[in-house]
Amino acid sequence: MQDTLFNFVSLSIMVTFFITRKYYFDDVEMTLAVGVIEDDKYVSVRWTFIAKYNGKIDSANANAGTEILLSGTDIFYIEDGKIKDYWVSSDGIDLMKQLGMF
């Protein structure tokens, strides 16, 4: 169960993150900073995202090519082998600062 859950959660995180972020960033590298942590019905991972901003956000003042670093934690609630809830925690304010939004 653990290996299957690890593979599913890792793949889900990567696919979701890359699909929604690839429009705004190039040269994306995403790594798991802390591997999968399981506790009863909860699964958690800590990740790091490094990429180059490509200039496509109208409200951002950062130059295209600016390197962006973002870290976060994803927490999944698993019930009957399925993800029932999902929470992400990342520093959006720091991301906005890196993009020159304020």
Gaussian input, Z-matrix of N, CA and C with variables (Angstrom, degrees):
# hf/3-21g

backbone

0 1
 N
 C     1     B1
 C     2     B2     1     A1
 N     3     B3     2     A2     1     D1
 C     4     B4     3     A3     2     D2
 C     5     B5     4     A4     3     D3
 N     6     B6     5     A5     4     D4
 C     7     B7     6     A6     5     D5
 C     8     B8     7     A7     6     D6
 N     9     B9     8     A8     7     D7
 C    10    B10     9     A9     8     D8
 C    11    B11    10    A10     9     D9
 N    12    B12    11    A11    10    D10
 C    13    B13    12    A12    11    D11
 C    14    B14    13    A13    12    D12
 N    15    B15    14    A14    13    D13
 C    16    B16    15    A15    14    D14
 C    17    B17    16    A16    15    D15
 N    18    B18    17    A17    16    D16
 C    19    B19    18    A18    17    D17
 C    20    B20    19    A19    18    D18
 N    21    B21    20    A20    19    D19
 C    22    B22    21    A21    20    D20
 C    23    B23    22    A22    21    D21
 N    24    B24    23    A23    22    D22
 C    25    B25    24    A24    23    D23
 C    26    B26    25    A25    24    D24
 N    27    B27    26    A26    25    D25
 C    28    B28    27    A27    26    D26
 C    29    B29    28    A28    27    D27
 N    30    B30    29    A29    28    D28
 C    31    B31    30    A30    29    D29
 C    32    B32    31    A31    30    D30
 N    33    B33    32    A32    31    D31
 C    34    B34    33    A33    32    D32
 C    35    B35    34    A34    33    D33
 N    36    B36    35    A35    34    D34
 C    37    B37    36    A36    35    D35
 C    38    B38    37    A37    36    D36
 N    39    B39    38    A38    37    D37
 C    40    B40    39    A39    38    D38
 C    41    B41    40    A40    39    D39
 N    42    B42    41    A41    40    D40
 C    43    B43    42    A42    41    D41
 C    44    B44    43    A43    42    D42
 N    45    B45    44    A44    43    D43
 C    46    B46    45    A45    44    D44
 C    47    B47    46    A46    45    D45
 N    48    B48    47    A47    46    D46
 C    49    B49    48    A48    47    D47
 C    50    B50    49    A49    48    D48
 N    51    B51    50    A50    49    D49
 C    52    B52    51    A51    50    D50
 C    53    B53    52    A52    51    D51
 N    54    B54    53    A53    52    D52
 C    55    B55    54    A54    53    D53
 C    56    B56    55    A55    54    D54
 N    57    B57    56    A56    55    D55
 C    58    B58    57    A57    56    D56
 C    59    B59    58    A58    57    D57
 N    60    B60    59    A59    58    D58
 C    61    B61    60    A60    59    D59
 C    62    B62    61    A61    60    D60
 N    63    B63    62    A62    61    D61
 C    64    B64    63    A63    62    D62
 C    65    B65    64    A64    63    D63
 N    66    B66    65    A65    64    D64
 C    67    B67    66    A66    65    D65
 C    68    B68    67    A67    66    D66
 N    69    B69    68    A68    67    D67
 C    70    B70    69    A69    68    D68
 C    71    B71    70    A70    69    D69
 N    72    B72    71    A71    70    D70
 C    73    B73    72    A72    71    D71
 C    74    B74    73    A73    72    D72
 N    75    B75    74    A74    73    D73
 C    76    B76    75    A75    74    D74
 C    77    B77    76    A76    75    D75
 N    78    B78    77    A77    76    D76
 C    79    B79    78    A78    77    D77
 C    80    B80    79    A79    78    D78
 N    81    B81    80    A80    79    D79
 C    82    B82    81    A81    80    D80
 C    83    B83    82    A82    81    D81
 N    84    B84    83    A83    82    D82
 C    85    B85    84    A84    83    D83
 C    86    B86    85    A85    84    D84
 N    87    B87    86    A86    85    D85
 C    88    B88    87    A87    86    D86
 C    89    B89    88    A88    87    D87
 N    90    B90    89    A89    88    D88
 C    91    B91    90    A90    89    D89
 C    92    B92    91    A91    90    D90
 N    93    B93    92    A92    91    D91
 C    94    B94    93    A93    92    D92
 C    95    B95    94    A94    93    D93
 N    96    B96    95    A95    94    D94
 C    97    B97    96    A96    95    D95
 C    98    B98    97    A97    96    D96
 N    99    B99    98    A98    97    D97
 C   100   B100    99    A99    98    D98
 C   101   B101   100   A100    99    D99
 N   102   B102   101   A101   100   D100
 C   103   B103   102   A102   101   D101
 C   104   B104   103   A103   102   D102
 N   105   B105   104   A104   103   D103
 C   106   B106   105   A105   104   D104
 C   107   B107   106   A106   105   D105
 N   108   B108   107   A107   106   D106
 C   109   B109   108   A108   107   D107
 C   110   B110   109   A109   108   D108
 N   111   B111   110   A110   109   D109
 C   112   B112   111   A111   110   D110
 C   113   B113   112   A112   111   D111
 N   114   B114   113   A113   112   D112
 C   115   B115   114   A114   113   D113
 C   116   B116   115   A115   114   D114
 N   117   B117   116   A116   115   D115
 C   118   B118   117   A117   116   D116
 C   119   B119   118   A118   117   D117
 N   120   B120   119   A119   118   D118
 C   121   B121   120   A120   119   D119
 C   122   B122   121   A121   120   D120
 N   123   B123   122   A122   121   D121
 C   124   B124   123   A123   122   D122
 C   125   B125   124   A124   123   D123
 N   126   B126   125   A125   124   D124
 C   127   B127   126   A126   125   D125
 C   128   B128   127   A127   126   D126
 N   129   B129   128   A128   127   D127
 C   130   B130   129   A129   128   D128
 C   131   B131   130   A130   129   D129
 N   132   B132   131   A131   130   D130
 C   133   B133   132   A132   131   D131
 C   134   B134   133   A133   132   D132
 N   135   B135   134   A134   133   D133
 C   136   B136   135   A135   134   D134
 C   137   B137   136   A136   135   D135
 N   138   B138   137   A137   136   D136
 C   139   B139   138   A138   137   D137
 C   140   B140   139   A139   138   D138
 N   141   B141   140   A140   139   D139
 C   142   B142   141   A141   140   D140
 C   143   B143   142   A142   141   D141
 N   144   B144   143   A143   142   D142
 C   145   B145   144   A144   143   D143
 C   146   B146   145   A145   144   D144
 N   147   B147   146   A146   145   D145
 C   148   B148   147   A147   146   D146
 C   149   B149   148   A148   147   D147
 N   150   B150   149   A149   148   D148
 C   151   B151   150   A150   149   D149
 C   152   B152   151   A151   150   D150
 N   153   B153   152   A152   151   D151
 C   154   B154   153   A153   152   D152
 C   155   B155   154   A154   153   D153
 N   156   B156   155   A155   154   D154
 C   157   B157   156   A156   155   D155
 C   158   B158   157   A157   156   D156
 N   159   B159   158   A158   157   D157
 C   160   B160   159   A159   158   D158
 C   161   B161   160   A160   159   D159
 N   162   B162   161   A161   160   D160
 C   163   B163   162   A162   161   D161
 C   164   B164   163   A163   162   D162
 N   165   B165   164   A164   163   D163
 C   166   B166   165   A165   164   D164
 C   167   B167   166   A166   165   D165
 N   168   B168   167   A167   166   D166
 C   169   B169   168   A168   167   D167
 C   170   B170   169   A169   168   D168
 N   171   B171   170   A170   169   D169
 C   172   B172   171   A171   170   D170
 C   173   B173   172   A172   171   D171
 N   174   B174   173   A173   172   D172
 C   175   B175   174   A174   173   D173
 C   176   B176   175   A175   174   D174
 N   177   B177   176   A176   175   D175
 C   178   B178   177   A177   176   D176
 C   179   B179   178   A178   177   D177
 N   180   B180   179   A179   178   D178
 C   181   B181   180   A180   179   D179
 C   182   B182   181   A181   180   D180
 N   183   B183   182   A182   181   D181
 C   184   B184   183   A183   182   D182
 C   185   B185   184   A184   183   D183
 N   186   B186   185   A185   184   D184
 C   187   B187   186   A186   185   D185
 C   188   B188   187   A187   186   D186
 N   189   B189   188   A188   187   D187
 C   190   B190   189   A189   188   D188
 C   191   B191   190   A190   189   D189
 N   192   B192   191   A191   190   D190
 C   193   B193   192   A192   191   D191
 C   194   B194   193   A193   192   D192
 N   195   B195   194   A194   193   D193
 C   196   B196   195   A195   194   D194
 C   197   B197   196   A196   195   D195
 N   198   B198   197   A197   196   D196
 C   199   B199   198   A198   197   D197
 C   200   B200   199   A199   198   D198
 N   201   B201   200   A200   199   D199
 C   202   B202   201   A201   200   D200
 C   203   B203   202   A202   201   D201
 N   204   B204   203   A203   202   D202
 C   205   B205   204   A204   203   D203
 C   206   B206   205   A205   204   D204
 N   207   B207   206   A206   205   D205
 C   208   B208   207   A207   206   D206
 C   209   B209   208   A208   207   D207
 N   210   B210   209   A209   208   D208
 C   211   B211   210   A210   209   D209
 C   212   B212   211   A211   210   D210
 N   213   B213   212   A212   211   D211
 C   214   B214   213   A213   212   D212
 C   215   B215   214   A214   213   D213
 N   216   B216   215   A215   214   D214
 C   217   B217   216   A216   215   D215
 C   218   B218   217   A217   216   D216
 N   219   B219   218   A218   217   D217
 C   220   B220   219   A219   218   D218
 C   221   B221   220   A220   219   D219
 N   222   B222   221   A221   220   D220
 C   223   B223   222   A222   221   D221
 C   224   B224   223   A223   222   D222
 N   225   B225   224   A224   223   D223
 C   226   B226   225   A225   224   D224
 C   227   B227   226   A226   225   D225
 N   228   B228   227   A227   226   D226
 C   229   B229   228   A228   227   D227
 C   230   B230   229   A229   228   D228
 N   231   B231   230   A230   229   D229
 C   232   B232   231   A231   230   D230
 C   233   B233   232   A232   231   D231
 N   234   B234   233   A233   232   D232
 C   235   B235   234   A234   233   D233
 C   236   B236   235   A235   234   D234
 N   237   B237   236   A236   235   D235
 C   238   B238   237   A237   236   D236
 C   239   B239   238   A238   237   D237
 N   240   B240   239   A239   238   D238
 C   241   B241   240   A240   239   D239
 C   242   B242   241   A241   240   D240
 N   243   B243   242   A242   241   D241
 C   244   B244   243   A243   242   D242
 C   245   B245   244   A244   243   D243
 N   246   B246   245   A245   244   D244
 C   247   B247   246   A246   245   D245
 C   248   B248   247   A247   246   D246
 N   249   B249   248   A248   247   D247
 C   250   B250   249   A249   248   D248
 C   251   B251   250   A250   249   D249
 N   252   B252   251   A251   250   D250
 C   253   B253   252   A252   251   D251
 C   254   B254   253   A253   252   D252
 N   255   B255   254   A254   253   D253
 C   256   B256   255   A255   254   D254
 C   257   B257   256   A256   255   D255
 N   258   B258   257   A257   256   D256
 C   259   B259   258   A258   257   D257
 C   260   B260   259   A259   258   D258
 N   261   B261   260   A260   259   D259
 C   262   B262   261   A261   260   D260
 C   263   B263   262   A262   261   D261
 N   264   B264   263   A263   262   D262
 C   265   B265   264   A264   263   D263
 C   266   B266   265   A265   264   D264
 N   267   B267   266   A266   265   D265
 C   268   B268   267   A267   266   D266
 C   269   B269   268   A268   267   D267
 N   270   B270   269   A269   268   D268
 C   271   B271   270   A270   269   D269
 C   272   B272   271   A271   270   D270
 N   273   B273   272   A272   271   D271
 C   274   B274   273   A273   272   D272
 C   275   B275   274   A274   273   D273
 N   276   B276   275   A275   274   D274
 C   277   B277   276   A276   275   D275
 C   278   B278   277   A277   276   D276
 N   279   B279   278   A278   277   D277
 C   280   B280   279   A279   278   D278
 C   281   B281   280   A280   279   D279
 N   282   B282   281   A281   280   D280
 C   283   B283   282   A282   281   D281
 C   284   B284   283   A283   282   D282
 N   285   B285   284   A284   283   D283
 C   286   B286   285   A285   284   D284
 C   287   B287   286   A286   285   D285
 N   288   B288   287   A287   286   D286
 C   289   B289   288   A288   287   D287
 C   290   B290   289   A289   288   D288
 N   291   B291   290   A290   289   D289
 C   292   B292   291   A291   290   D290
 C   293   B293   292   A292   291   D291
 N   294   B294   293   A293   292   D292
 C   295   B295   294   A294   293   D293
 C   296   B296   295   A295   294   D294
 N   297   B297   296   A296   295   D295
 C   298   B298   297   A297   296   D296
 C   299   B299   298   A298   297   D297
 N   300   B300   299   A299   298   D298
 C   301   B301   300   A300   299   D299
 C   302   B302   301   A301   300   D300
 N   303   B303   302   A302   301   D301
 C   304   B304   303   A303   302   D302
 C   305   B305   304   A304   303   D303

   B1=1.4584
   B2=1.5222
   B3=1.3300
   B4=1.4580
   B5=1.5246
   B6=1.3244
   B7=1.4549
   B8=1.5216
   B9=1.3111
   B10=1.4603
   B11=1.5179
   B12=1.3263
   B13=1.4526
   B14=1.5191
   B15=1.3250
   B16=1.4570
   B17=1.5187
   B18=1.3127
   B19=1.4638
   B20=1.5173
   B21=1.3289
   B22=1.4536
   B23=1.5217
   B24=1.3238
   B25=1.4639
   B26=1.5180
   B27=1.3145
   B28=1.4586
   B29=1.5186
   B30=1.3045
   B31=1.4572
   B32=1.5239
   B33=1.3159
   B34=1.4620
   B35=1.5253
   B36=1.3172
   B37=1.4609
   B38=1.5232
   B39=1.3036
   B40=1.4555
   B41=1.5250
   B42=1.3061
   B43=1.4600
   B44=1.5279
   B45=1.3152
   B46=1.4605
   B47=1.5213
   B48=1.3138
   B49=1.4545
   B50=1.5267
   B51=1.3299
   B52=1.4583
   B53=1.5235
   B54=1.3004
   B55=1.4672
   B56=1.5246
   B57=1.3138
   B58=1.4572
   B59=1.5232
   B60=1.3148
   B61=1.4651
   B62=1.5323
   B63=1.3136
   B64=1.4603
   B65=1.5253
   B66=1.3234
   B67=1.4539
   B68=1.5304
   B69=1.3375
   B70=1.4572
   B71=1.5203
   B72=1.3286
   B73=1.4549
   B74=1.5239
   B75=1.3236
   B76=1.4609
   B77=1.5310
   B78=1.3256
   B79=1.4765
   B80=1.5257
   B81=1.3035
   B82=1.4661
   B83=1.5264
   B84=1.3205
   B85=1.4690
   B86=1.5248
   B87=1.3040
   B88=1.4555
   B89=1.5096
   B90=1.3249
   B91=1.4553
   B92=1.5282
   B93=1.3019
   B94=1.4588
   B95=1.5212
   B96=1.3169
   B97=1.4604
   B98=1.5212
   B99=1.3159
   B100=1.4606
   B101=1.5146
   B102=1.3046
   B103=1.4614
   B104=1.5149
   B105=1.2619
   B106=1.4508
   B107=1.5228
   B108=1.3190
   B109=1.4622
   B110=1.5222
   B111=1.3141
   B112=1.4594
   B113=1.5190
   B114=1.3287
   B115=1.4520
   B116=1.5244
   B117=1.3135
   B118=1.4598
   B119=1.5236
   B120=1.3206
   B121=1.4640
   B122=1.5249
   B123=1.3219
   B124=1.4566
   B125=1.5294
   B126=1.3171
   B127=1.4588
   B128=1.5151
   B129=1.3315
   B130=1.4535
   B131=1.5247
   B132=1.3215
   B133=1.4649
   B134=1.5178
   B135=1.3035
   B136=1.4741
   B137=1.5135
   B138=1.3382
   B139=1.4535
   B140=1.5218
   B141=1.3327
   B142=1.4564
   B143=1.5216
   B144=1.3147
   B145=1.4578
   B146=1.5202
   B147=1.3196
   B148=1.4624
   B149=1.5266
   B150=1.3328
   B151=1.4562
   B152=1.5194
   B153=1.3145
   B154=1.4566
   B155=1.5319
   B156=1.3159
   B157=1.4575
   B158=1.5243
   B159=1.3341
   B160=1.4683
   B161=1.5224
   B162=1.3305
   B163=1.4569
   B164=1.5134
   B165=1.3101
   B166=1.4656
   B167=1.5333
   B168=1.3200
   B169=1.4658
   B170=1.5329
   B171=1.3190
   B172=1.4631
   B173=1.5233
   B174=1.3180
   B175=1.4639
   B176=1.5332
   B177=1.3223
   B178=1.4693
   B179=1.5273
   B180=1.3163
   B181=1.4655
   B182=1.5222
   B183=1.3194
   B184=1.4666
   B185=1.5290
   B186=1.2999
   B187=1.4575
   B188=1.5266
   B189=1.3113
   B190=1.4635
   B191=1.5183
   B192=1.3152
   B193=1.4598
   B194=1.5142
   B195=1.3410
   B196=1.4626
   B197=1.5262
   B198=1.3486
   B199=1.4586
   B200=1.5208
   B201=1.3178
   B202=1.4612
   B203=1.5226
   B204=1.3132
   B205=1.4628
   B206=1.5198
   B207=1.3101
   B208=1.4566
   B209=1.5205
   B210=1.3122
   B211=1.4661
   B212=1.5151
   B213=1.3144
   B214=1.4551
   B215=1.5124
   B216=1.3081
   B217=1.4588
   B218=1.5186
   B219=1.3153
   B220=1.4585
   B221=1.5176
   B222=1.3289
   B223=1.4573
   B224=1.5235
   B225=1.3101
   B226=1.4569
   B227=1.5274
   B228=1.3329
   B229=1.4550
   B230=1.5209
   B231=1.3304
   B232=1.4617
   B233=1.5284
   B234=1.3204
   B235=1.4620
   B236=1.5262
   B237=1.3172
   B238=1.4641
   B239=1.5294
   B240=1.3339
   B241=1.4596
   B242=1.5176
   B243=1.3405
   B244=1.4612
   B245=1.5229
   B246=1.3226
   B247=1.4565
   B248=1.5227
   B249=1.3334
   B250=1.4676
   B251=1.5260
   B252=1.3264
   B253=1.4651
   B254=1.5081
   B255=1.3155
   B256=1.4635
   B257=1.5190
   B258=1.3244
   B259=1.4539
   B260=1.5168
   B261=1.3124
   B262=1.4628
   B263=1.5209
   B264=1.3027
   B265=1.4511
   B266=1.5186
   B267=1.3282
   B268=1.4633
   B269=1.5240
   B270=1.3027
   B271=1.4592
   B272=1.5272
   B273=1.3188
   B274=1.4643
   B275=1.5206
   B276=1.3262
   B277=1.4682
   B278=1.5295
   B279=1.3282
   B280=1.4637
   B281=1.5272
   B282=1.3216
   B283=1.4608
   B284=1.5243
   B285=1.3253
   B286=1.4598
   B287=1.5241
   B288=1.3385
   B289=1.4722
   B290=1.5124
   B291=1.3362
   B292=1.4610
   B293=1.5344
   B294=1.3233
   B295=1.4615
   B296=1.5341
   B297=1.3286
   B298=1.4612
   B299=1.5165
   B300=1.3268
   B301=1.4563
   B302=1.5304
   B303=1.3215
   B304=1.4737
   B305=1.5085
   A1=110.99
   A2=117.52
   A3=120.31
   A4=111.03
   A5=119.27
   A6=121.01
   A7=110.93
   A8=117.62
   A9=121.47
   A10=110.40
   A11=117.13
   A12=121.47
   A13=110.27
   A14=117.90
   A15=121.89
   A16=110.19
   A17=117.93
   A18=121.19
   A19=111.08
   A20=117.81
   A21=121.30
   A22=111.12
   A23=117.06
   A24=121.18
   A25=110.23
   A26=118.53
   A27=121.25
   A28=111.00
   A29=117.38
   A30=121.83
   A31=110.55
   A32=117.89
   A33=121.35
   A34=111.45
   A35=116.33
   A36=120.76
   A37=109.71
   A38=116.55
   A39=120.68
   A40=111.64
   A41=117.79
   A42=121.30
   A43=110.57
   A44=117.40
   A45=121.02
   A46=111.24
   A47=117.22
   A48=121.02
   A49=111.18
   A50=117.38
   A51=119.77
   A52=112.51
   A53=117.65
   A54=119.70
   A55=110.69
   A56=117.67
   A57=119.66
   A58=113.49
   A59=119.30
   A60=121.63
   A61=114.11
   A62=118.68
   A63=120.15
   A64=113.50
   A65=118.19
   A66=120.12
   A67=111.67
   A68=117.60
   A69=122.37
   A70=114.70
   A71=118.30
   A72=120.75
   A73=111.34
   A74=114.81
   A75=122.03
   A76=108.80
   A77=115.74
   A78=121.89
   A79=111.79
   A80=116.14
   A81=122.77
   A82=110.87
   A83=115.36
   A84=122.53
   A85=106.64
   A86=115.72
   A87=119.69
   A88=108.82
   A89=115.83
   A90=120.36
   A91=109.56
   A92=114.15
   A93=119.60
   A94=107.41
   A95=116.40
   A96=121.32
   A97=110.61
   A98=115.88
   A99=122.52
   A100=105.68
   A101=115.77
   A102=120.69
   A103=112.87
   A104=115.30
   A105=121.11
   A106=110.63
   A107=115.26
   A108=122.43
   A109=106.79
   A110=116.47
   A111=121.38
   A112=109.67
   A113=115.60
   A114=121.89
   A115=107.85
   A116=115.71
   A117=122.37
   A118=109.80
   A119=118.98
   A120=121.38
   A121=112.64
   A122=117.59
   A123=121.25
   A124=110.42
   A125=114.86
   A126=121.95
   A127=106.60
   A128=116.98
   A129=121.11
   A130=110.66
   A131=116.00
   A132=122.26
   A133=108.80
   A134=115.74
   A135=122.49
   A136=106.30
   A137=116.82
   A138=121.44
   A139=111.31
   A140=115.11
   A141=122.87
   A142=108.10
   A143=116.11
   A144=124.45
   A145=108.04
   A146=117.19
   A147=122.63
   A148=106.96
   A149=116.07
   A150=120.00
   A151=109.52
   A152=115.28
   A153=121.34
   A154=108.09
   A155=115.33
   A156=121.17
   A157=108.81
   A158=117.77
   A159=119.98
   A160=114.97
   A161=118.05
   A162=120.42
   A163=116.04
   A164=119.49
   A165=121.82
   A166=115.69
   A167=118.74
   A168=120.20
   A169=107.37
   A170=116.92
   A171=121.73
   A172=113.60
   A173=117.48
   A174=120.67
   A175=113.48
   A176=117.90
   A177=121.21
   A178=109.97
   A179=115.92
   A180=121.63
   A181=112.70
   A182=118.19
   A183=121.25
   A184=109.10
   A185=115.77
   A186=120.95
   A187=110.13
   A188=115.45
   A189=119.29
   A190=107.52
   A191=116.76
   A192=122.00
   A193=113.74
   A194=117.59
   A195=121.08
   A196=109.46
   A197=116.09
   A198=119.21
   A199=109.83
   A200=115.50
   A201=123.32
   A202=108.70
   A203=116.30
   A204=122.46
   A205=107.93
   A206=116.46
   A207=122.19
   A208=108.57
   A209=116.08
   A210=121.22
   A211=108.71
   A212=115.35
   A213=118.43
   A214=111.88
   A215=113.74
   A216=122.07
   A217=108.43
   A218=116.10
   A219=122.17
   A220=107.95
   A221=115.73
   A222=121.99
   A223=107.98
   A224=115.01
   A225=121.46
   A226=108.98
   A227=116.35
   A228=121.86
   A229=106.21
   A230=115.78
   A231=122.06
   A232=109.35
   A233=116.04
   A234=121.19
   A235=108.02
   A236=116.32
   A237=121.90
   A238=112.06
   A239=115.40
   A240=120.40
   A241=114.94
   A242=117.46
   A243=121.38
   A244=110.00
   A245=115.99
   A246=120.16
   A247=108.15
   A248=115.58
   A249=121.24
   A250=111.88
   A251=117.36
   A252=123.01
   A253=109.06
   A254=114.64
   A255=120.49
   A256=108.20
   A257=116.52
   A258=122.52
   A259=108.17
   A260=116.06
   A261=121.00
   A262=107.66
   A263=115.47
   A264=121.51
   A265=107.96
   A266=115.75
   A267=120.73
   A268=107.32
   A269=116.76
   A270=121.56
   A271=110.58
   A272=115.73
   A273=120.94
   A274=112.86
   A275=117.36
   A276=120.75
   A277=109.72
   A278=116.82
   A279=120.15
   A280=110.68
   A281=117.39
   A282=120.61
   A283=110.56
   A284=116.90
   A285=120.85
   A286=110.96
   A287=117.89
   A288=120.71
   A289=110.86
   A290=116.27
   A291=119.96
   A292=111.39
   A293=116.61
   A294=121.47
   A295=112.25
   A296=116.68
   A297=120.49
   A298=113.57
   A299=116.36
   A300=119.76
   A301=112.39
   A302=116.91
   A303=122.34
   A304=109.24
   D1=-44.09
   D2=-175.61
   D3=-62.11
   D4=-46.71
   D5=-179.40
   D6=-63.36
   D7=-41.65
   D8=178.69
   D9=-63.86
   D10=-45.71
   D11=179.19
   D12=-63.29
   D13=-43.34
   D14=178.57
   D15=-58.32
   D16=-48.60
   D17=-178.30
   D18=-62.98
   D19=-42.97
   D20=-179.35
   D21=-65.03
   D22=-49.09
   D23=-178.12
   D24=-64.28
   D25=-45.65
   D26=-179.95
   D27=-60.18
   D28=-45.98
   D29=179.56
   D30=-63.56
   D31=-43.53
   D32=-179.62
   D33=-61.40
   D34=-43.97
   D35=179.94
   D36=-61.30
   D37=-51.03
   D38=-176.78
   D39=-61.89
   D40=-48.54
   D41=-177.40
   D42=-61.44
   D43=-49.37
   D44=-179.39
   D45=-60.46
   D46=-47.50
   D47=-177.11
   D48=-63.51
   D49=-46.48
   D50=-177.90
   D51=-67.89
   D52=-40.10
   D53=-179.22
   D54=-63.27
   D55=-43.26
   D56=-176.53
   D57=-81.25
   D58=-19.79
   D59=-176.93
   D60=-103.10
   D61=-19.78
   D62=-171.11
   D63=-64.31
   D64=-21.69
   D65=179.27
   D66=-67.50
   D67=-32.56
   D68=-174.48
   D69=-101.23
   D70=-11.07
   D71=-173.60
   D72=-135.29
   D73=146.21
   D74=175.48
   D75=-116.11
   D76=167.41
   D77=177.11
   D78=50.81
   D79=47.20
   D80=-175.50
   D81=-74.14
   D82=131.53
   D83=171.23
   D84=-127.06
   D85=127.44
   D86=177.21
   D87=-130.11
   D88=129.67
   D89=-178.58
   D90=-130.13
   D91=154.77
   D92=171.64
   D93=-85.46
   D94=116.98
   D95=-179.80
   D96=-79.82
   D97=-36.09
   D98=175.35
   D99=-131.89
   D100=125.54
   D101=-177.25
   D102=-58.88
   D103=-176.16
   D104=-177.85
   D105=-66.55
   D106=130.51
   D107=175.77
   D108=-115.11
   D109=123.57
   D110=179.98
   D111=-113.31
   D112=137.60
   D113=176.50
   D114=-146.39
   D115=102.26
   D116=-178.14
   D117=56.20
   D118=-107.21
   D119=-176.59
   D120=-102.67
   D121=11.34
   D122=-178.68
   D123=-113.75
   D124=141.62
   D125=175.24
   D126=-129.24
   D127=134.89
   D128=-177.58
   D129=-135.13
   D130=145.00
   D131=174.17
   D132=-138.32
   D133=147.26
   D134=174.75
   D135=-112.01
   D136=130.17
   D137=-174.64
   D138=-129.00
   D139=161.42
   D140=175.04
   D141=-129.08
   D142=133.70
   D143=-178.85
   D144=-118.51
   D145=122.55
   D146=175.71
   D147=-126.03
   D148=131.68
   D149=-178.78
   D150=-158.01
   D151=172.44
   D152=174.13
   D153=-107.13
   D154=126.48
   D155=178.12
   D156=-67.37
   D157=137.35
   D158=-175.73
   D159=-104.18
   D160=4.63
   D161=174.38
   D162=88.10
   D163=9.97
   D164=-173.18
   D165=-92.22
   D166=5.40
   D167=178.25
   D168=-100.82
   D169=116.85
   D170=-175.09
   D171=-57.22
   D172=-38.90
   D173=-175.28
   D174=-86.06
   D175=1.12
   D176=-179.88
   D177=-92.88
   D178=140.66
   D179=178.73
   D180=-105.93
   D181=-1.48
   D182=178.97
   D183=-68.17
   D184=147.24
   D185=177.77
   D186=-73.01
   D187=146.49
   D188=172.01
   D189=-57.54
   D190=138.31
   D191=-177.62
   D192=97.66
   D193=-8.60
   D194=177.75
   D195=-64.03
   D196=129.03
   D197=178.43
   D198=-76.61
   D199=134.66
   D200=-179.04
   D201=-116.38
   D202=136.14
   D203=176.31
   D204=-125.01
   D205=125.58
   D206=179.55
   D207=-137.66
   D208=134.22
   D209=175.95
   D210=-119.18
   D211=151.73
   D212=179.44
   D213=-161.53
   D214=173.82
   D215=178.47
   D216=-130.03
   D217=131.81
   D218=174.49
   D219=-108.91
   D220=135.41
   D221=177.41
   D222=-125.17
   D223=128.83
   D224=-179.85
   D225=-116.02
   D226=139.01
   D227=171.64
   D228=-104.16
   D229=120.37
   D230=-175.33
   D231=-106.24
   D232=130.35
   D233=176.63
   D234=-139.06
   D235=128.38
   D236=-178.33
   D237=54.79
   D238=37.28
   D239=177.07
   D240=75.88
   D241=8.84
   D242=-178.54
   D243=-125.14
   D244=151.28
   D245=175.48
   D246=-75.61
   D247=118.36
   D248=-179.74
   D249=-99.45
   D250=-31.03
   D251=177.83
   D252=-142.36
   D253=155.14
   D254=-178.61
   D255=-146.80
   D256=132.10
   D257=176.51
   D258=-129.30
   D259=141.81
   D260=174.60
   D261=-125.48
   D262=140.84
   D263=175.90
   D264=-127.75
   D265=116.57
   D266=175.92
   D267=-145.76
   D268=163.66
   D269=-175.38
   D270=-90.27
   D271=84.22
   D272=-179.31
   D273=-64.08
   D274=-32.71
   D275=178.66
   D276=-64.10
   D277=-44.58
   D278=178.16
   D279=-62.79
   D280=-40.60
   D281=177.13
   D282=-60.11
   D283=-44.82
   D284=179.85
   D285=-63.86
   D286=-37.01
   D287=175.86
   D288=-63.68
   D289=-44.00
   D290=179.76
   D291=-62.17
   D292=-31.01
   D293=179.31
   D294=-86.51
   D295=0.78
   D296=178.00
   D297=69.18
   D298=34.24
   D299=-177.57
   D300=-85.83
   D301=-15.12
   D302=171.77
   D303=-165.86

